[in-house]
């Protein structure tokens, strides 16, 4: 049987394609707005309902039940809310999260508010690291021995002072309070609108609507490339701004917060250096000698380097009265 369709089928397909293109051309504005709205909603959905989405993913469990936040960490959280002068503290809540670093989601001015996940290792201290050492961690398929040299270094880097803990929580409060989830969700739709306006403007300026499909196709390809690069740079730029802004606001609360931030990033860098050694080639691909993360995709660096964030806090301690 021949692989090609008969002329009647080809003509019918061409007719349907022409109708589809004509429909898109007539309704391009509603379709664009609908697409932008869908992208925005997809990005903000779990921030609108953090208790039913984000928390269920990051909630720590103990003996088949959701773990509760210790009284010590709840008191620290309330202290940070006061130090940050949060106008509506009832809009922020904390829960026990798994992992070793705080997480957060939600938008404080929406009904569901914002939720901060505080890991159980924040209960640990140098004298009692049980919140860390009672966990089993596998590195390259092998169980990490906490009493080995690397295990001791990693354990010590996971124990944070109360000042460092307060800094990290304040950073999360400021990140969510700045509207980061909404800002990040808006990047995609804005870049999409700009790319579409760019495409239409170029075609109208150079009268490409009446020219060969080849010219219009070339403009479409350029538009796609332009949109992708615009999204990458805008998204990374926004992430870096939020990182620095949140760190700066937390560090400026007091000298204790600034010193806590300095300690936190020093320990993050130590963790990454230790994991670089433990993970071998995979670790060398993830972490630099400095302890920073390598870009995930060539030039794309989603978050500000840890060394840069540490240095900016150090400058605050040296040059500003906090």
C-alpha positions, 0 to 999 in steps of 0.5 A: 500500500502507498504511504502517501494519502490520496489527493482527496484526503490531502486536500481535506487535511489542508482545508482543516489546517487552513480553517484552524489557522484562520480560527487562531488568527481571528481569535489570537487575543482571547487564545493568548489571554487564555494561555497566559491565564492557564500558565499563571494558574498552573504556577500559583495553584499550590501556593493558593492552597498550600495546606492541601498541596505543598504541605502534604508533599513536605510534611514529616511523618512519625509512626504513620502520623504527621509529625508535630512541630516541637514547642522549641521550634514553635517558640522560635517561629513566633519570635521571628514573626515578632522580630519581622514585625509581621502585621498579620501573623495569623497569615503565617503558620509553621509545620514539621517538614522532612529534609534538612532545610526550611521550605515555604509556600503560599501568599500571605494576603490570600485566604489560605495564607503562607506556610513554612516547613521547619525541618526536625534537625533544627531541634538538634544541637552540638551536644545532642545531634540525634535529630540528624544522626537518627536518619539513614542517608545513602550516598551513591548507594552506600549508607553514610557513616555518621562517625566517619570523618566526612560524616562528622563534618556533614553532621556539624554543618547541619547543626545550626545555632538559634541565630542561624535558625532565626535567619533562615525562617526570617528569610522564608517569611520575607521571601513569601511576604514579598509576593515571590510566588506571584512574581515568579508565576507572572514571568511566563505569561509576560514573556509570552505576551511580549514574544507575541507582540514582537512577532506581530509587530515585526510582521506588520512593520516589514509587511510579511503577512503578504509574503512567502510562508518562508519569511513568516516561518523565519520570524516565528522561529526567531520569536520562539528563540527570543521568548525562550531566552527572555524567559530564562534571563527574566526568571533567573534575574527575578530569582536572584533579586528575591534571594538577595532581597530576602537575605538582606531584609533578614540580615538587617533585623539585627546583628544576631540575624546577620551573624546567623545568616553568615553561619548558615551560608558557611555551613551550606558551603561546607555541606556541598563541599563534603557532598562533592567528595562523598558523591565522587564524579556525580558530586563534581558535576553538581558542586563546585570547589567553592561549594556553589551549585553548578548551573543546571542547564549550561548558563542557567543559574536559577538561584544566586551563588551561596558565596555571593549571598554570604559575602553580601551579608558579610558586607552588611555586618561590616558596613551597616549598623545592625 
